[in-house]
Amino acid sequence: MEEKELYKEKVKLHEVQLDPKTEQNYTTVDCPSCQTSVPAEHININDKIAKCGDCDVVFSFDETLKSLTQSGASKQTVLRPQGIDVYEFKHETEITVKQPAAAIEILPFTVLPIFLFFSVLLVFKKGISIMWPGVAFIMNLILTIYLYKREKHTVNIRINKSDLNVQWRPKKLMSDKSYHISDIKQLYVKGHQIFMIVDGIDGSQHVNLIPGLVNQTQAHFLEQQIEAYLKIQDEAVVGEDG
């Protein structure tokens, strides 16, 4: 029986409706200096800044708002979908994903069946040499064998105490990637894609972890697994899917 993992559904601040009858859905803003509750007229919701009326300290209450929105978020269970396997080692986790179609594969998948169809058609209509349908048939047979073996092609995500590595096996013109886990700040899902926000020398980058995933369930499962291993608290990202 598969172990259920918890996935935290993201909630944007403007979507949260606080219920005054539910204690867990509201809080007060307290001064970090003297612990006094700050009245509403001293709170600027838009800028997330408040001023204490007792000791005149000005402070940000951004973290208070984050904890409030996250406490109201419902939790979902995302079970491991087809095409993904998870392996736990002593100091490492490996997630294998069935390879999505790479750009190098799309052209032969599209062209060869069409080539076979028209070469056979031209034999009967124009009387061209039967050699061309024979060549097309052999190429399509090779493609069929390749598709059968392709079931074992994977993308491997290996996470240890220092790095997250992404490897396509076979590579198919996709280079291996490595990211230091301290640089990974957040993960989010958009469409069928999973992205990482990674700090770099030139600022934060949004990295598409595995282009072309089969469905959004795969993306959400990968997000929850990686966030759990890296102990990243899930936060809303502008433009992500809920």
Secondary structure as GFF3:
##gff-version 3
##sequence-region A 1 242
A	DSSP	beta_strand	6	8	.	.	.	ID=ss1
A	DSSP	three_ten_helix	13	15	.	.	.	ID=ss2
A	DSSP	three_ten_helix	23	25	.	.	.	ID=ss3
A	DSSP	three_ten_helix	40	42	.	.	.	ID=ss4
A	DSSP	beta_strand	43	44	.	.	.	ID=ss5
A	DSSP	beta_strand	49	51	.	.	.	ID=ss6
A	DSSP	beta_strand	58	60	.	.	.	ID=ss7
A	DSSP	alpha_helix	62	71	.	.	.	ID=ss8
A	DSSP	beta_strand	75	77	.	.	.	ID=ss9
A	DSSP	beta_strand	84	88	.	.	.	ID=ss10
A	DSSP	beta_strand	93	98	.	.	.	ID=ss11
A	DSSP	alpha_helix	103	125	.	.	.	ID=ss12
A	DSSP	alpha_helix	131	149	.	.	.	ID=ss13
A	DSSP	three_ten_helix	150	152	.	.	.	ID=ss14
A	DSSP	beta_strand	154	159	.	.	.	ID=ss15
A	DSSP	beta_strand	163	169	.	.	.	ID=ss16
A	DSSP	beta_strand	177	180	.	.	.	ID=ss17
A	DSSP	three_ten_helix	181	183	.	.	.	ID=ss18
A	DSSP	beta_strand	184	190	.	.	.	ID=ss19
A	DSSP	beta_strand	193	200	.	.	.	ID=ss20
A	DSSP	beta_strand	203	208	.	.	.	ID=ss21
A	DSSP	alpha_helix	216	230	.	.	.	ID=ss22
###
